[in-house]
């Protein structure tokens, strides 16, 4: 009975390690390649962008700066264990419709001012 309990605990620990979070700002190529859906080409693009322009601030910054990472892929990568500054995609707060409309209104106002 004790052997079965020890074996169960060991298996649970291994499963936990398999789903360990990988922070995009700290990971090397091997760690990024370990995320389901990220291959060598994508991991090289992420690392090159991080080297050239610094750490990613949040998920929106990652999506804007790395070609091929949009809403669907970022959600998949997050589910597979990728984080940005320790936050999963689910932790990221999407812009509310009020915030987005406020940005659009101010952008339109700026555009009108520049045309005058």
DSSP file (Angstrom, degrees, kcal/mol; ACC not computed):
  #  RESIDUE AA STRUCTURE BP1 BP2  ACC     N-H-->O    O-->H-N    N-H-->O    O-->H-N    TCO  KAPPA ALPHA  PHI   PSI    X-CA   Y-CA   Z-CA
    1    1 A X     >        0   0    0      0, 0.0     4,-2.0     0, 0.0     5,-0.1   0.000 360.0 360.0 360.0 -43.1    0.0    0.0    0.0
    2    2 A X  H  >  +     0   0    0      1,-0.2     4,-2.4     2,-0.2     5,-0.2   0.876 360.0  54.0 -63.4 -38.0    2.8    2.4    0.9
    3    3 A X  H  > S+     0   0    0      1,-0.2     4,-2.5     2,-0.2    -1,-0.2   0.902 107.7  49.8 -63.7 -40.9    4.5    1.7   -2.4
    4    4 A X  H  > S+     0   0    0      2,-0.2     4,-2.4     1,-0.2    -1,-0.2   0.896 110.8  49.7 -64.6 -39.8    1.4    2.6   -4.4
    5    5 A X  H  X S+     0   0    0     -4,-2.0     4,-2.2     2,-0.2    -2,-0.2   0.917 112.1  47.3 -65.9 -43.3    1.0    5.8   -2.4
    6    6 A X  H  X S+     0   0    0     -4,-2.4     4,-2.4     2,-0.2    -2,-0.2   0.912 112.7  50.0 -63.3 -43.3    4.7    6.8   -3.1
    7    7 A X  H  X S+     0   0    0     -4,-2.5     4,-2.4     2,-0.2    -2,-0.2   0.910 110.0  50.3 -62.4 -43.0    4.3    5.9   -6.8
    8    8 A X  H  X S+     0   0    0     -4,-2.4     4,-2.3     1,-0.2    -1,-0.2   0.906 111.3  48.7 -62.6 -42.1    1.1    8.0   -7.0
    9    9 A X  H  X S+     0   0    0     -4,-2.2     4,-2.0     2,-0.2    -2,-0.2   0.903 111.2  50.1 -64.6 -41.4    2.9   11.0   -5.4
   10   10 A X  H  X S+     0   0    0     -4,-2.4     4,-2.0     2,-0.2    -2,-0.2   0.899 111.0  48.9 -64.4 -41.3    5.8   10.6   -7.8
   11   11 A X  H  X S+     0   0    0     -4,-2.4     4,-2.2     1,-0.2    -1,-0.2   0.903 109.9  51.5 -65.9 -40.6    3.6   10.5  -10.8
   12   12 A X  H  X S+     0   0    0     -4,-2.3     4,-2.0     1,-0.2    -1,-0.2   0.890 109.1  51.1 -63.3 -38.6    1.7   13.6   -9.7
   13   13 A X  H  X S+     0   0    0     -4,-2.0     4,-1.8     2,-0.2    -1,-0.2   0.897 109.7  49.9 -65.3 -40.7    4.9   15.4   -9.2
   14   14 A X  H  X S+     0   0    0     -4,-2.0     4,-1.8     2,-0.2    -2,-0.2   0.896 109.4  50.9 -65.7 -40.4    6.1   14.5  -12.8
   15   15 A X  H  X S+     0   0    0     -4,-2.2     4,-1.0     1,-0.2    -1,-0.2   0.900 108.6  52.7 -63.6 -40.5    2.8   15.6  -14.3
   16   16 A X  H  < S+     0   0    0     -4,-2.0     3,-0.4     1,-0.2    -1,-0.2   0.878 108.7  49.6 -62.5 -38.4    3.1   19.0  -12.4
   17   17 A X  H >< S+     0   0    0     -4,-1.8     3,-1.4     1,-0.2    -1,-0.2   0.835 103.5  60.5 -69.4 -32.4    6.6   19.5  -13.9
   18   18 A X  H 3< S+     0   0    0     -4,-1.8    -1,-0.2     1,-0.3    -2,-0.2   0.794 109.2  42.8 -66.2 -27.2    5.3   18.7  -17.4
   19   19 A X  T 3< S+     0   0    0     -4,-1.0    -1,-0.3    -3,-0.4    -2,-0.2   0.005  82.1 145.0-108.3  27.9    2.9   21.6  -17.2
   20   20 A X    <   -     0   0    0     -3,-1.4     2,-0.1     1,-0.1    -3,-0.1  -0.386  56.4-103.8 -66.2 143.2    5.3   24.1  -15.6
   21   21 A X        -     0   0    0     -2,-0.1     2,-0.5    61,-0.1    61,-0.2  -0.402  28.3-154.1 -69.6 143.1    4.9   27.7  -16.8
   22   22 A X  E     -a   82   0A   0     59,-2.8    61,-2.6    -2,-0.1     2,-0.5  -0.979   9.6-144.1-120.0 116.2    7.4   29.1  -19.3
   23   23 A X  E >>  -a   83   0A   0     -2,-0.5     4,-1.9    59,-0.2     3,-1.6  -0.702   6.7-144.0 -84.4 126.5    7.8   32.9  -19.2
   24   24 A X  T 34 S+     0   0    0     59,-2.9    -1,-0.1    -2,-0.5    60,-0.1   0.748  99.4  54.8 -61.4 -25.3    8.4   34.3  -22.7
   25   25 A X  T 34 S+     0   0    0     58,-0.2    -1,-0.3     1,-0.2    59,-0.1   0.585 118.3  32.0 -85.7 -10.2   10.8   36.9  -21.2
   26   26 A X  T <4 S+     0   0    0     -3,-1.6    -2,-0.2     2,-0.1    -1,-0.2   0.551  94.7 106.1-118.2 -14.9   13.1   34.3  -19.5
   27   27 A X     <  -     0   0    0     -4,-1.9     2,-0.2     1,-0.1    -5,-0.0  -0.327  54.8-144.8 -76.4 148.3   12.9   31.3  -21.7
   28   28 A X     >  -     0   0    0     -2,-0.1     4,-2.2     1,-0.0     5,-0.2  -0.426  41.4 -88.6 -94.6-179.0   15.6   30.0  -24.0
   29   29 A X  H  > S+     0   0    0      1,-0.2     4,-2.7     2,-0.2     5,-0.2   0.886 126.4  53.4 -61.7 -39.4   14.9   28.4  -27.4
   30   30 A X  H  > S+     0   0    0      1,-0.2     4,-1.1     2,-0.2    -1,-0.2   0.909 109.7  48.2 -63.2 -41.4   14.6   24.9  -25.9
   31   31 A X  H  4 S+     0   0    0      2,-0.2     4,-0.3     1,-0.2     3,-0.3   0.911 113.2  47.3 -65.9 -41.7   12.0   26.0  -23.4
   32   32 A X  H >< S+     0   0    0     -4,-2.2     3,-1.6     1,-0.2     6,-0.2   0.904 108.5  54.9 -66.0 -40.2   10.0   27.8  -26.0
   33   33 A X  H 3< S+     0   0    0     -4,-2.7    -1,-0.2     1,-0.3    -2,-0.2   0.765  98.5  65.2 -63.2 -23.8   10.2   24.8  -28.3
   34   34 A X  T 3< S+     0   0    0     -4,-1.1     2,-0.5    -3,-0.3    -1,-0.3   0.618  80.8  94.6 -74.4 -12.7    8.7   22.7  -25.5
   35   35 A X  S X  S-     0   0    0     -3,-1.6     3,-2.3    -4,-0.3     2,-0.1  -0.697  91.0-109.3 -81.1 127.1    5.4   24.7  -25.7
   36   36 A X  T 3  S+     0   0    0     -2,-0.5    44,-0.2     1,-0.3     3,-0.1  -0.353 104.0  20.7 -58.6 125.4    2.9   22.9  -27.9
   37   37 A X  T 3  S+     0   0    0      1,-0.2     2,-0.7    -4,-0.2    -1,-0.3   0.175  98.2 103.5 101.2 -16.3    2.5   24.9  -31.1
   38   38 A X    <   +     0   0    0     -3,-2.3    -1,-0.2    -6,-0.2     2,-0.1  -0.890  49.3 178.4-101.8 116.8    5.8   26.8  -30.9
   39   39 A X     >  -     0   0    0     -2,-0.7     4,-2.6    -3,-0.1     5,-0.2  -0.358  47.6 -80.5-103.7-172.6    8.4   25.4  -33.3
   40   40 A X  H  > S+     0   0    0      1,-0.2     4,-2.1     2,-0.2     5,-0.2   0.859 126.7  51.6 -59.8 -38.4   12.0   26.4  -34.0
   41   41 A X  H  > S+     0   0    0      2,-0.2     4,-1.9     1,-0.2    -1,-0.2   0.937 113.5  43.2 -65.9 -46.5   10.9   29.2  -36.4
   42   42 A X  H  > S+     0   0    0      2,-0.2     4,-2.4     1,-0.2    -2,-0.2   0.909 113.6  51.1 -66.3 -42.3    8.5   30.8  -34.0
   43   43 A X  H  X S+     0   0    0     -4,-2.6     4,-2.5     1,-0.2    -1,-0.2   0.893 110.0  50.1 -65.0 -38.1   10.9   30.5  -31.0
   44   44 A X  H  X S+     0   0    0     -4,-2.1     4,-2.6    -5,-0.2    -1,-0.2   0.895 110.5  50.3 -64.5 -39.7   13.7   32.1  -33.0
   45   45 A X  H  X S+     0   0    0     -4,-1.9     4,-2.3     2,-0.2    -2,-0.2   0.907 111.3  48.4 -65.1 -41.5   11.4   35.0  -34.0
   46   46 A X  H  X S+     0   0    0     -4,-2.4     4,-2.3     2,-0.2    -2,-0.2   0.936 114.2  45.6 -63.0 -47.2   10.4   35.5  -30.3
   47   47 A X  H  X S+     0   0    0     -4,-2.5     4,-2.4     2,-0.2    -2,-0.2   0.890 112.4  50.6 -66.1 -39.6   14.0   35.5  -29.2
   48   48 A X  H  X S+     0   0    0     -4,-2.6     4,-2.4     2,-0.2    -1,-0.2   0.921 111.9  47.5 -63.8 -43.6   15.1   37.8  -31.9
   49   49 A X  H  X S+     0   0    0     -4,-2.3     4,-2.5     1,-0.2     5,-0.2   0.900 112.6  49.3 -64.3 -40.8   12.4   40.3  -31.2
   50   50 A X  H  X S+     0   0    0     -4,-2.3     4,-1.6     1,-0.2    -2,-0.2   0.892 112.1  48.4 -65.9 -39.9   13.2   40.1  -27.4
   51   51 A X  H  < S+     0   0    0     -4,-2.4    -2,-0.2     2,-0.2    -1,-0.2   0.913 117.3  41.3 -65.1 -42.9   16.9   40.7  -28.1
   52   52 A X  H  < S+     0   0    0     -4,-2.4    -2,-0.2    -5,-0.2    -1,-0.2   0.873 132.3  18.0 -74.4 -39.0   16.3   43.6  -30.4
   53   53 A X  H  < S-     0   0    0     -4,-2.5    -3,-0.2     1,-0.3    -2,-0.2   0.331 104.3-115.2-123.1   6.3   13.5   45.5  -28.5
   54   54 A X     <  -     0   0    0     -4,-1.6    -1,-0.3    -5,-0.2    -2,-0.1  -0.221  57.3 -17.4  89.1-179.5   13.6   44.2  -25.0
   55   55 A X        -     0   0    0      1,-0.1     2,-0.4    -4,-0.1   -30,-0.1  -0.130  68.8-106.2 -61.0 154.4   11.1   42.2  -22.9
   56   56 A X        -     0   0    0      1,-0.1    -1,-0.1     6,-0.0   -31,-0.1  -0.692  21.8-153.2 -82.2 132.7    7.5   41.9  -23.8
   57   57 A X        -     0   0    0     -2,-0.4     2,-0.3     1,-0.2    -1,-0.1   0.903  66.9 -29.7 -73.6 -42.5    5.2   44.0  -21.5
   58   58 A X  S  > S-     0   0    0      1,-0.0     4,-2.1    25,-0.0    -1,-0.2  -0.886  77.2 -73.6-160.7-175.6    2.1   41.9  -21.8
   59   59 A X  H  > S+     0   0    0     -2,-0.3     4,-2.6     1,-0.2     5,-0.2   0.880 126.5  54.4 -63.4 -38.7    0.2   39.5  -24.2
   60   60 A X  H  > S+     0   0    0      1,-0.2     4,-2.2     2,-0.2    -1,-0.2   0.897 108.3  49.9 -62.9 -39.3   -0.9   42.4  -26.5
   61   61 A X  H  > S+     0   0    0      2,-0.2     4,-1.9     1,-0.2    -1,-0.2   0.910 110.7  49.5 -65.0 -42.8    2.8   43.5  -26.8
   62   62 A X  H  X S+     0   0    0     -4,-2.1     4,-1.9     1,-0.2    -2,-0.2   0.930 112.5  47.7 -60.0 -46.7    3.8   39.9  -27.7
   63   63 A X  H  < S+     0   0    0     -4,-2.6     6,-0.3     1,-0.2    -2,-0.2   0.876 113.1  48.2 -63.5 -38.8    1.1   39.7  -30.3
   64   64 A X  H  < S+     0   0    0     -4,-2.2    -1,-0.2    -5,-0.2    -2,-0.2   0.829 117.4  40.6 -71.8 -31.5    1.9   43.0  -31.8
   65   65 A X  H  < S+     0   0    0     -4,-1.9     2,-0.6    -5,-0.2    -2,-0.2   0.707 106.1  62.2 -94.8 -21.6    5.6   42.4  -32.1
   66   66 A X  S >< S-     0   0    0     -4,-1.9     3,-1.7     3,-0.2    -1,-0.1  -0.920  78.8-132.7-115.3 115.6    5.8   38.7  -33.2
   67   67 A X  T 3  S+     0   0    0     -2,-0.6     3,-0.1     1,-0.2    -3,-0.1  -0.378  91.5  30.6 -62.3 134.8    4.3   37.8  -36.6
   68   68 A X  T 3  S+     0   0    0      1,-0.2     2,-0.7    -5,-0.1    -1,-0.2   0.330  91.3 105.5  98.1  -6.7    2.2   34.7  -36.4
   69   69 A X    <   +     0   0    0     -3,-1.7    -3,-0.2    -6,-0.3     2,-0.2  -0.892  42.4 146.4-109.8 105.3    1.0   35.2  -32.8
   70   70 A X     >  -     0   0    0     -2,-0.7     4,-2.5    -3,-0.1     5,-0.2  -0.387  65.7 -69.3-116.5-162.7   -2.6   36.4  -32.8
   71   71 A X  H  > S+     0   0    0      2,-0.2     4,-1.9     1,-0.2     5,-0.2   0.916 129.7  45.7 -60.3 -45.9   -5.5   35.9  -30.4
   72   72 A X  H  > S+     0   0    0      2,-0.2     4,-2.1     1,-0.2    -1,-0.2   0.942 116.4  43.3 -67.1 -47.6   -6.0   32.2  -31.2
   73   73 A X  H  > S+     0   0    0      1,-0.2     4,-3.0     2,-0.2     5,-0.2   0.910 112.8  52.2 -66.3 -40.3   -2.3   31.2  -31.1
   74   74 A X  H  X S+     0   0    0     -4,-2.5     4,-2.2     1,-0.2    15,-0.2   0.887 109.4  50.2 -64.5 -36.2   -1.7   33.2  -27.9
   75   75 A X  H  X S+     0   0    0     -4,-1.9     4,-2.2    -5,-0.2    -1,-0.2   0.913 112.6  47.0 -65.3 -41.6   -4.6   31.5  -26.2
   76   76 A X  H  X S+     0   0    0     -4,-2.1     4,-1.5     2,-0.2    -2,-0.2   0.921 112.6  48.7 -64.8 -44.2   -3.3   28.1  -27.3
   77   77 A X  H  <>S+     0   0    0     -4,-3.0     5,-2.7     1,-0.2     4,-0.4   0.892 110.8  51.3 -64.1 -38.6    0.2   28.9  -26.1
   78   78 A X  H ><5S+     0   0    0     -4,-2.2     3,-1.4    -5,-0.2    -1,-0.2   0.915 108.3  50.8 -64.4 -43.2   -1.1   30.1  -22.8
   79   79 A X  H 3<5S+     0   0    0     -4,-2.2    -1,-0.2     1,-0.3    -2,-0.2   0.811 107.5  55.2 -62.9 -29.1   -3.1   26.9  -22.3
   80   80 A X  T 3<5S-     0   0    0     -4,-1.5    -1,-0.3   -44,-0.2   -44,-0.2   0.514 133.3 -88.4 -83.6  -4.7    0.1   25.0  -23.0
   81   81 A X  T < 5S+     0   0    0     -3,-1.4   -59,-2.8    -4,-0.4     2,-0.3   0.446  78.3 140.3 117.7   0.7    2.0   26.9  -20.2
   82   82 A X  E   < -a   22   0A   0     -5,-2.7     7,-0.4   -61,-0.2    -1,-0.3  -0.569  25.6-178.2 -77.8 138.3    3.4   30.1  -21.8
   83   83 A X  E     -a   23   0A   0    -61,-2.6   -59,-2.9    -2,-0.3     2,-0.5  -0.909  24.7-141.4-129.3 160.4    3.2   33.2  -19.7
   84   84 A X  B >  S-B   87   0B   0      3,-2.3     3,-1.8    -2,-0.3   -25,-0.2  -0.980  92.1 -17.7-121.3 115.9    4.2   36.9  -20.3
   85   85 A X  T 3  S-     0   0    0     -2,-0.5    -1,-0.1     1,-0.3     3,-0.1   0.863 129.6 -54.6  53.4  38.5    5.7   38.4  -17.1
   86   86 A X  T 3  S+     0   0    0      1,-0.2     2,-0.4   -64,-0.0    -1,-0.3   0.414 114.3 117.2  81.9  -2.0    4.1   35.5  -15.2
   87   87 A X  B <   -B   84   0B   0     -3,-1.8    -3,-2.3     2,-0.0    -1,-0.2  -0.840  55.6-142.1-104.4 133.9    0.6   36.1  -16.5
   88   88 A X    >>  -     0   0    0     -2,-0.4     4,-1.1    -5,-0.2     3,-0.6  -0.384  33.9-103.4 -79.4 168.8   -1.3   33.7  -18.6
   89   89 A X  T 34 S+     0   0    0     -7,-0.4     3,-0.3     1,-0.2    -1,-0.1   0.853 124.2  56.8 -61.4 -34.5   -3.5   34.9  -21.4
   90   90 A X  T 34 S+     0   0    0      1,-0.2    -1,-0.2   -15,-0.1   -15,-0.0   0.807 103.5  53.9 -68.3 -28.5   -6.6   34.3  -19.2
   91   91 A X  T <4 S+     0   0    0     -3,-0.6    -1,-0.2     2,-0.1    -2,-0.2   0.763  88.0  98.2 -74.6 -25.3   -5.0   36.7  -16.6
   92   92 A X  S  < S-     0   0    0     -4,-1.1     2,-0.7    -3,-0.3   -34,-0.0  -0.393  77.1-129.0 -67.0 137.9   -4.6   39.5  -19.1
   93   93 A X        -     0   0    0     -2,-0.1    -1,-0.1     3,-0.0     2,-0.1  -0.788  19.6-141.6 -91.4 115.4   -7.4   42.0  -19.0
   94   94 A X        -     0   0    0     -2,-0.7     2,-0.2     1,-0.1    -1,-0.0  -0.413  31.5 -94.2 -71.7 152.5   -8.9   42.6  -22.4
   95   95 A X        -     0   0    0     -2,-0.1    -1,-0.1     1,-0.1     2,-0.1  -0.450  42.0-126.3 -65.1 133.9   -9.9   46.2  -23.2
   96   96 A X     >  -     0   0    0     -2,-0.2     4,-2.6     1,-0.1     5,-0.2  -0.359  23.1-108.3 -75.4 163.7  -13.6   46.8  -22.4
   97   97 A X  H  > S+     0   0    0      1,-0.2     4,-2.5     2,-0.2     5,-0.2   0.843 121.2  54.3 -63.2 -31.8  -15.8   48.2  -25.1
   98   98 A X  H  > S+     0   0    0      2,-0.2     4,-2.1     1,-0.2    -1,-0.2   0.918 109.8  46.1 -67.2 -42.5  -15.9   51.5  -23.2
   99   99 A X  H  > S+     0   0    0      2,-0.2     4,-2.1     1,-0.2    -2,-0.2   0.928 114.6  47.7 -64.6 -44.0  -12.1   51.7  -23.2
  100  100 A X  H  X S+     0   0    0     -4,-2.6     4,-2.5     1,-0.2    -2,-0.2   0.916 112.9  47.5 -64.5 -43.3  -11.9   50.8  -26.9
  101  101 A X  H  X S+     0   0    0     -4,-2.5     4,-2.5     1,-0.2    -1,-0.2   0.858 110.2  53.8 -68.2 -32.8  -14.5   53.3  -27.9
  102  102 A X  H  X S+     0   0    0     -4,-2.1     4,-2.1     2,-0.2    -1,-0.2   0.900 110.0  47.1 -65.4 -40.3  -12.8   56.0  -25.8
  103  103 A X  H  X S+     0   0    0     -4,-2.1     4,-2.4     2,-0.2    -2,-0.2   0.913 112.6  49.7 -65.8 -42.7   -9.6   55.3  -27.6
  104  104 A X  H  X S+     0   0    0     -4,-2.5     4,-2.4     1,-0.2    -2,-0.2   0.907 110.6  50.0 -63.6 -41.0  -11.3   55.4  -31.0
  105  105 A X  H  X S+     0   0    0     -4,-2.5     4,-2.3     1,-0.2    -1,-0.2   0.912 112.4  46.2 -64.8 -42.5  -13.0   58.7  -30.2
  106  106 A X  H  X S+     0   0    0     -4,-2.1     4,-2.4     2,-0.2    -1,-0.2   0.874 111.9  52.0 -69.4 -34.7   -9.8   60.3  -29.1
  107  107 A X  H  X S+     0   0    0     -4,-2.4     4,-2.2     2,-0.2    -2,-0.2   0.905 110.8  47.8 -65.7 -41.0   -8.0   59.0  -32.2
  108  108 A X  H  X S+     0   0    0     -4,-2.4     4,-2.2     2,-0.2    -2,-0.2   0.905 111.4  50.8 -64.9 -41.0  -10.7   60.4  -34.4
  109  109 A X  H  X S+     0   0    0     -4,-2.3     4,-2.2     1,-0.2    -2,-0.2   0.907 110.0  49.4 -64.1 -41.0  -10.6   63.7  -32.6
  110  110 A X  H  X S+     0   0    0     -4,-2.4     4,-2.0     1,-0.2    -1,-0.2   0.897 110.4  51.4 -63.3 -40.0   -6.8   63.8  -33.0
  111  111 A X  H  X S+     0   0    0     -4,-2.2     4,-1.1     1,-0.2    -2,-0.2   0.878 109.8  49.2 -64.4 -38.1   -7.2   63.1  -36.7
  112  112 A X  H  X S+     0   0    0     -4,-2.2     4,-0.9     1,-0.2     3,-0.3   0.886 109.4  52.3 -69.3 -37.8   -9.7   65.9  -37.1
  113  113 A X  H >< S+     0   0    0     -4,-2.2     3,-0.6     1,-0.2    -2,-0.2   0.892 107.8  51.3 -64.3 -39.1   -7.4   68.3  -35.3
  114  114 A X  H 3< S+     0   0    0     -4,-2.0    -1,-0.2     1,-0.2    -2,-0.2   0.762 105.2  56.7 -71.7 -23.7   -4.5   67.5  -37.6
  115  115 A X  H 3<        0   0    0     -4,-1.1    -1,-0.2    -3,-0.3    -2,-0.2   0.717 360.0 360.0 -78.6 -20.5   -6.7   68.1  -40.8
  116  116 A X    <<        0   0    0     -4,-0.9    -1,-0.2    -3,-0.6    -2,-0.2   0.490 360.0 360.0 -74.3 360.0   -7.6   71.6  -39.7
